Amino acid sequence: MKDAFEVLCSNGLINSNLMNKLKAMVGFRNIAVHNYQAINLKIVQEIIEKHLSDISEFSKIIMKKI
Protein backbone atom coordinates (compact mmCIF):
# COMPACT_ATOMS: atom_id res chain seq x y z
CA MET A 1 0.00 0.00 0.00
CA LYS A 2 2.85 2.38 0.75
CA ASP A 3 4.07 1.96 -2.82
CA ALA A 4 0.70 3.14 -4.11
CA PHE A 5 1.18 6.51 -2.42
CA GLU A 6 4.65 6.79 -3.99
CA VAL A 7 3.13 6.17 -7.43
CA LEU A 8 0.44 8.78 -6.82
CA CYS A 9 3.10 11.26 -5.72
CA SER A 10 5.44 10.56 -8.63
CA ASN A 11 2.53 11.15 -11.01
CA GLY A 12 1.68 14.48 -9.39
CA LEU A 13 -1.63 13.42 -7.86
CA ILE A 14 -0.55 14.03 -4.26
CA ASN A 15 2.37 15.98 -2.83
CA SER A 16 5.24 14.41 -0.93
CA ASN A 17 4.05 15.78 2.41
CA LEU A 18 0.68 14.04 2.08
CA MET A 19 2.38 10.92 0.74
CA ASN A 20 4.56 10.66 3.85
CA LYS A 21 1.59 11.14 6.17
CA LEU A 22 -0.44 8.48 4.39
CA LYS A 23 2.48 6.04 4.43
CA ALA A 24 2.80 6.54 8.18
CA MET A 25 -0.91 5.81 8.58
CA VAL A 26 -0.44 2.53 6.72
CA GLY A 27 2.28 1.64 9.20
CA PHE A 28 -0.10 2.31 12.08
CA ARG A 29 -2.82 0.30 10.38
CA ASN A 30 -0.46 -2.65 10.16
CA ILE A 31 0.19 -2.43 13.89
CA ALA A 32 -3.53 -2.19 14.65
CA VAL A 33 -4.62 -5.01 12.35
CA HIS A 34 -1.77 -7.43 12.92
CA ASN A 35 -1.31 -6.61 16.61
CA TYR A 36 2.46 -6.20 16.27
CA GLN A 37 2.37 -4.41 19.58
CA ALA A 38 -0.23 -3.13 21.99
CA ILE A 39 -2.16 -0.20 20.56
CA ASN A 40 -1.40 3.04 22.33
CA LEU A 41 -4.69 4.92 22.73
CA LYS A 42 -2.82 8.24 22.90
CA ILE A 43 -1.51 7.58 19.39
CA VAL A 44 -5.02 6.71 18.17
CA GLN A 45 -6.35 9.94 19.69
CA GLU A 46 -3.55 11.97 18.09
CA ILE A 47 -4.21 10.46 14.68
CA ILE A 48 -7.90 11.28 14.94
CA GLU A 49 -7.31 14.82 16.19
CA LYS A 50 -4.38 15.78 13.95
CA HIS A 51 -4.56 13.64 10.83
CA LEU A 52 -8.22 13.15 9.99
CA SER A 53 -7.88 16.15 7.67
CA ASP A 54 -5.14 14.30 5.76
CA ILE A 55 -7.55 11.47 5.01
CA SER A 56 -10.17 13.99 3.95
CA GLU A 57 -7.66 15.78 1.69
CA PHE A 58 -6.66 12.50 0.06
CA SER A 59 -10.31 11.54 -0.47
CA LYS A 60 -11.09 14.88 -2.14
CA ILE A 61 -8.10 14.57 -4.48
CA ILE A 62 -9.06 11.05 -5.53
CA MET A 63 -12.74 11.91 -5.97
CA LYS A 64 -11.79 14.71 -8.38
CA LYS A 65 -9.83 12.23 -10.50
CA ILE A 66 -12.51 9.57 -10.84
LUMGULUM-819804 format. One line per field, with one value per atom (N, C-alpha, C, O): atom name; x, y, z. Coordinates in Angstrom, 3 decimals. Layout:
BEGIN
rogu <- c(CA	...)
x <- c(X	...)
y <- c(Y	...)
z <- c(Z	...)
***
This chain:
BEGIN
rogu <- c(N	CA	C	O	N	CA	C	O	N	CA	C	O	N	CA	C	O	N	CA	C	O	N	CA	C	O	N	CA	C	O	N	CA	C	O	N	CA	C	O	N	CA	C	O	N	CA	C	O	N	CA	C	O	N	CA	C	O	N	CA	C	O	N	CA	C	O	N	CA	C	O	N	CA	C	O	N	CA	C	O	N	CA	C	O	N	CA	C	O	N	CA	C	O	N	CA	C	O	N	CA	C	O	N	CA	C	O	N	CA	C	O	N	CA	C	O	N	CA	C	O	N	CA	C	O	N	CA	C	O	N	CA	C	O	N	CA	C	O	N	CA	C	O	N	CA	C	O	N	CA	C	O	N	CA	C	O	N	CA	C	O	N	CA	C	O	N	CA	C	O	N	CA	C	O	N	CA	C	O	N	CA	C	O	N	CA	C	O	N	CA	C	O	N	CA	C	O	N	CA	C	O	N	CA	C	O	N	CA	C	O	N	CA	C	O	N	CA	C	O	N	CA	C	O	N	CA	C	O	N	CA	C	O	N	CA	C	O	N	CA	C	O	N	CA	C	O	N	CA	C	O	N	CA	C	O	N	CA	C	O	N	CA	C	O	N	CA	C	O	N	CA	C	O	N	CA	C	O	N	CA	C	O	N	CA	C	O	N	CA	C	O	N	CA	C	O)
x <- c(0.819	0.000	0.862	0.519	1.985	2.850	3.344	3.486	3.607	4.069	3.024	3.377	1.770	0.698	0.770	0.553	1.071	1.180	2.392	2.352	3.469	4.648	4.318	4.770	3.540	3.127	2.249	2.428	1.306	0.441	1.259	0.994	2.242	3.098	3.960	4.063	4.568	5.443	4.676	5.262	3.372	2.527	1.828	0.971	2.197	1.683	0.278	-0.326	-0.263	-1.631	-1.681	-2.654	-0.652	-0.549	0.866	1.789	1.031	2.371	3.123	2.535	4.408	5.242	4.894	5.036	4.443	4.045	2.864	2.883	1.843	0.677	1.070	0.591	1.929	2.383	3.008	2.691	3.886	4.558	3.577	3.713	2.597	1.588	0.761	0.491	0.365	-0.443	0.356	-0.185	1.630	2.478	2.611	2.615	2.719	2.803	1.508	1.533	0.373	-0.909	-1.002	-1.575	-0.447	-0.440	0.366	-0.018	1.470	2.277	1.491	1.572	0.727	-0.099	-1.189	-1.488	-1.778	-2.823	-2.276	-2.957	-1.062	-0.457	-0.311	-0.549	0.079	0.189	-1.179	-1.322	-2.189	-3.532	-4.137	-4.729	-3.990	-4.620	-3.878	-4.496	-2.564	-1.773	-1.282	-0.591	-1.640	-1.308	0.193	0.591	1.011	2.458	2.875	3.857	2.127	2.372	1.055	0.104	0.997	-0.231	-0.516	0.395	-1.770	-2.157	-2.155	-2.766	-1.467	-1.396	-2.568	-2.625	-3.495	-4.689	-4.355	-5.107	-3.253	-2.822	-2.480	-2.780	-1.852	-1.513	-2.785	-2.894	-3.739	-5.018	-5.701	-6.196	-5.730	-6.347	-5.633	-6.285	-4.312	-3.548	-3.821	-3.947	-3.910	-4.211	-5.575	-5.733	-6.546	-7.897	-7.917	-8.515	-7.265	-7.305	-6.455	-6.830	-5.324	-4.385	-4.327	-3.865	-4.778	-4.563	-5.832	-5.757	-6.977	-8.223	-8.349	-8.905	-7.834	-7.879	-7.028	-7.335	-5.967	-5.138	-5.932	-5.829	-6.710	-7.549	-8.606	-8.894	-9.173	-10.169	-9.558	-10.167	-8.358	-7.664	-7.407	-7.646	-6.924	-6.658	-7.950	-7.961	-9.023	-10.312	-10.789	-11.273	-10.659	-11.092	-10.275	-10.824	-8.965	-8.101	-8.508	-8.641	-8.702	-9.060	-10.440	-10.636	-11.390	-12.745	-12.752	-13.560	-11.875	-11.791	-11.261	-11.566	-10.468	-9.828	-10.672	-10.397	-11.705	-12.510	-13.852	-14.649)
y <- c(-1.195	0.000	1.257	2.252	1.207	2.381	2.732	3.909	1.719	1.955	2.697	3.480	2.468	3.139	4.647	5.411	5.080	6.512	7.108	8.258	6.330	6.792	6.971	7.931	6.061	6.166	7.395	8.144	7.604	8.782	10.063	11.017	10.086	11.258	11.471	12.593	10.425	10.559	10.974	11.510	10.728	11.145	12.474	12.888	13.144	14.477	14.536	15.609	13.413	13.423	13.868	14.493	13.557	14.028	14.558	14.170	15.455	15.981	15.067	14.179	15.293	14.406	14.484	13.496	15.638	15.776	14.860	14.129	14.904	14.043	12.581	11.720	12.293	10.922	10.358	9.242	11.127	10.656	10.433	9.470	11.308	11.143	9.880	9.126	9.659	8.480	7.195	6.195	7.214	6.039	5.722	4.556	6.757	6.543	5.932	5.087	6.366	5.805	4.328	3.547	3.939	2.526	1.737	0.630	2.297	1.642	1.434	0.371	2.446	2.311	1.274	0.480	1.282	0.302	-1.113	-1.998	-1.326	-2.653	-3.075	-4.232	-2.140	-2.432	-2.785	-3.760	-1.984	-2.191	-3.512	-4.238	-3.824	-5.014	-6.289	-7.305	-6.231	-7.435	-7.563	-8.522	-6.592	-6.614	-6.842	-7.658	-6.098	-6.204	-5.776	-6.271	-4.874	-4.408	-3.880	-3.678	-3.660	-3.134	-1.748	-0.940	-1.490	-0.201	0.848	0.668	1.931	3.044	3.978	4.574	4.102	4.920	6.394	7.114	6.857	8.244	8.466	9.518	7.467	7.576	7.585	8.359	6.740	6.713	8.070	8.597	8.633	9.940	11.014	11.862	10.985	11.975	11.861	12.873	10.650	10.456	11.044	11.738	10.770	11.283	12.802	13.451	13.370	14.818	15.581	16.678	15.022	15.779	15.342	16.107	14.145	13.644	13.252	12.770	13.445	13.154	14.031	13.604	15.247	16.150	15.625	15.895	14.881	14.297	13.258	13.185	12.469	11.466	12.159	11.733	13.221	13.990	14.620	14.595	15.185	15.785	14.740	14.991	13.578	12.497	12.083	11.897	11.942	11.542	12.549	12.162	13.836	14.879	14.838	14.984	14.640	14.565	13.395	13.543	12.244	11.047	11.192	10.797	11.752	11.914	12.835	12.641	13.823	14.713	13.984	14.362	12.941	12.233	11.102	10.616	10.675	9.566	10.033	9.222)
z <- c(0.000	0.000	0.000	-0.638	0.721	0.752	-0.639	-0.971	-1.455	-2.820	-3.643	-4.525	-3.373	-4.111	-3.905	-4.845	-2.691	-2.425	-3.137	-3.575	-3.254	-3.990	-5.471	-6.095	-6.029	-7.433	-7.625	-8.585	-6.721	-6.821	-6.745	-7.477	-5.872	-5.721	-6.964	-7.460	-7.459	-8.627	-9.876	-10.817	-9.888	-11.007	-10.756	-11.536	-9.662	-9.385	-8.834	-8.812	-8.388	-7.861	-6.406	-5.986	-5.639	-4.260	-4.063	-4.780	-3.080	-2.826	-1.862	-1.245	-1.743	-0.925	0.555	1.276	1.013	2.412	2.724	3.714	1.879	2.077	1.904	2.643	0.944	0.737	2.014	2.425	2.632	3.848	4.990	5.745	5.122	6.173	5.942	6.877	4.706	4.393	4.584	5.057	4.224	4.427	5.915	6.308	6.735	8.184	8.713	9.608	8.152	8.576	8.230	8.990	7.092	6.716	7.738	8.116	8.180	9.204	10.480	11.097	10.881	12.082	11.863	12.755	10.687	10.378	10.513	11.031	10.051	10.160	11.619	11.965	12.462	13.895	14.459	15.197	14.107	14.652	14.190	14.988	12.915	12.355	12.733	13.052	12.695	12.921	14.353	14.697	15.187	16.611	16.847	17.678	16.091	16.266	17.673	18.227	18.217	19.578	20.122	19.366	21.395	21.989	21.410	21.228	21.128	20.562	21.664	22.718	21.402	22.330	22.023	20.948	22.966	22.725	22.546	21.889	23.108	22.899	21.424	20.860	20.811	19.392	18.553	17.602	18.893	18.175	18.282	17.286	19.478	19.692	18.872	18.263	18.851	18.087	16.592	15.903	16.098	14.676	14.347	13.342	15.184	14.941	14.997	14.139	16.003	16.191	15.180	14.766	14.778	13.950	12.493	11.646	12.182	10.829	10.089	8.959	10.691	9.992	8.747	7.735	8.826	7.674	6.517	5.355	6.820	5.762	4.973	3.748	5.673	5.009	4.157	3.038	4.691	3.954	2.703	1.633	2.835	1.689	0.607	-0.574	1.012	0.064	-0.643	-1.860	0.108	-0.473	-1.508	-2.571	-1.209	-2.144	-3.432	-4.524	-3.302	-4.483	-5.366	-6.581	-4.760	-5.526	-6.162	-7.311	-5.427	-5.968	-7.186	-8.096	-7.220	-8.379	-9.610	-10.741	-9.387	-10.496	-11.066	-12.163	-10.324	-10.844	-11.361	-11.832)
***
